[in-house]
Amino acid sequence: MNRRKSQVGSPLKVKFLGFSLHKVVREIGIRPHGKVLKRFKEKIREVTSRSRGRSIKDILQELRNYTTGWLSYFSIAKMRSHMQEINKWIRRRLRMYLWKQWKKISTRFMNLQKLGLDRNRAWQYANTRLGYWRIAGSAILQRTLTDKYLESLGYMNIAKKYEVFHLR
């Protein structure tokens, strides 16, 4: 028996194969352990890092491969709200990644206009001095780089994917 791996304690606090148990009104539920969710977010942060210098299609393919594998293992757990929050966070990271790729003001201006923003607002937002993360959460990028647009680039909505896996 390996003493480092073996544990004695409350089943509600122990991690087993990446899962932990929790109380749900007169029942016991299963969910991914907190450390597992933290590692999941760290890996996504690594994949969507602004300094990677790869095309958005490559980033989305790598993200799709990783999240599909992760979800197929952990989909037995109830984590709908976690997946919705992580999905929002990933979309914001992707908007940030695209904004950084549009580095020049002229490129930002041109792309914002292509995405349907009027000339004056496109020029105003292209010249913003807000940081990448802050602009990625702004209403203007959420209206122009919509979820539908991100999905057209190849983004797989993990909240929807979780529902598909969970219903099996």
N, C-alpha and C positions, 0 to 999 in steps of 0.2 A: 504494500500500500504506500502511495506517495503522500507524505505528510503535508507537503506544500499544496497539493491539489485537493486533498480531503478536507472537508469542513464539517463542523457541527454547529448548528444554530437554527434559527427560525427559518422555515421554508419560504417565508415571505421576503427574506433578506438575502438569500443565497442565490448565486447565479449558477445555472446549469445549462450547458450547451448554448449559452448566449441568451437564455430566457430567464425570467423571474416571474414569480407569482404575485398576485395582488388580490385584495378583497374587493368583490363587487357584490352589492346587496345580497347577502345570504349565499353567496357563491364565491368560488375562487377563479380568477381570470389569469390568463397568461399574456405576457408582453415581453418585448425585447428589454434586456437589462439596460440600465442607464449608460454603462460604459460602451455597450454595443452601439447605441444611438450616437454617442459622442464620437466614436471611431467612424461611423457612417458619415457624419457631417464633416469630419476632418478629411476624409478621402474625397468627398465632393468638393470641399474647399481647395484641395490640391489639384483636382481635375479642372476646376473652373478658375484657377489662379490667373490673374491678369497678366502675369509675366511669362506665360508659357509660349506665346508667340506662335500659336497654331490656328488653323482656320476654325471657324465656328462649327463647321460640319464634322471635323475631326473630334472636337471637344464633345459635341452632342452624341457622336457614335460611342466614344469612350464612356460617357455618362450613362447612355442607354445600356451598354453591356454591364457595367457595374451595378446599376440599380435593378436591372432585371434579375441578376443572380441573387442579389441581396433580398429582394422581395420574394423570390421563389422560396427562399429558405425561411424567412420570417413572416410570411403571409398568414400563418396559422394564428398569429397573435392578433389581438384587437388593438389597433393603433391608428384608426381613421383620423383622429384629430392631429396626431403627430405627423402623419403623411401629408395632411393639408397644410400644416405649418411649414414643413420641410419643402413642400412643393412651391409655396410662396417665396421662400428663401432662395431656392434654386433659380426661380425665374428672375428674381432681382439680381442674382449673381450673373446670370446670362446677359441681362440688360447692361450691367456694369462692364462685362467683357466686350460686348459690342460697342459700347460708348468709347472704351479705350481704343479699340481698333479703328474707330473713326477719328483718330487723334487730331487732325487738322480742323480748324473752324470751317473751312470751305467744304470739307467732306461731311462734317456734321450737318451743315446747312443744307447741302444737296440731299443727303439721306433723309433728313426730317421732312423736306418738301416732298420727296418720293413717297413717304409714308403718309402723306395727306395733310401736313401742317401748312397753314398759310405762310406766305413769304415773311411777313413781319415777325410773327411768333417764332418761326424757324430760325431767323437771324438772331433774335433775342436769346433763344435757348442754346444756339450753337456757340454763342459768345459767353456762356455762363462760366463762372470761376468756381462753381461748386465742385467738391471732390467727386470721384467716380461713384463711390457707394451712395452718397447723398443724392446725386442726380439719378441714379438707378432706381431710387425709391420715389422719385418725383412723379407727379400726376402726368406730366407731359410725356415721359418715356413710357408710362403705363398705358397711355392712350395711343401712342405711335407704335411701340414695340409690344403689341398686344399678345395675349396668350395664343391666339390664332396664328399670328405671324411667327412666333417662336415654334409652334407646332409645324408650320409650313417649312421651317428650316430643318426640322427633324427632332425637335424636343418631344420626349415622351412624358406626358403628365403622369407623375408617379402616384398621385392620389387616385386617378382613374385606374391605373394599372394595378394598384393595391386592391381596389374593389373587384377587379376581374379575378385576381389570384385568390382573394378571400372568399369569393362566392363558389369556388370549385368544390 
